[in-house]
Amino acid sequence: MADLAEKTCVPCKGGIPPLRGAELEELARQVPGWEVVDEHHLRREFRFKNFRETLTFVNRVGELAEEQGHHPDISFGWGRAEIEVFTHKIDGLTESDFVLAAKIDRL
């Protein structure tokens, strides 16, 4: 199986069902640290020493999101950033969500 972080996010045009069951579980095993919430989205909290480190990370995630054309929801404050990823077009998870999560883990 190819490393998720080496793949590229593929834009979703809709019309496909979100991932469920065994396929979802297999992808989830490849991004430890990310929580699958209600088979709908991925969530992870990142911790940092201060606001500047947090902001630097958030900006790097933003640049990555632009490169991949796949945009997570990000909330952050002093020393923490929470990221949620899902495919808005289908209101659920696709492989691209896991690809983005794996790429974020490499930052």
HELIX and SHEET records of a PDB file:
HELIX    1   1 LEU A    4  GLU A    6  5                                   3    
HELIX    2   2 GLY A   21  ARG A   29  1                                   9    
HELIX    3   3 PHE A   51  GLN A   68  1                                  18    
HELIX    4   4 GLU A   95  ASP A  105  1                                  11    
SHEET    1   A 4 GLU A  35  VAL A  37  0                                        
SHEET    2   A 4 HIS A  41  ARG A  47 -1                                        
SHEET    3   A 4 ARG A  80  VAL A  85 -1                                        
SHEET    4   A 4 ASP A  73  GLY A  77 -1                                        
END                                                                             
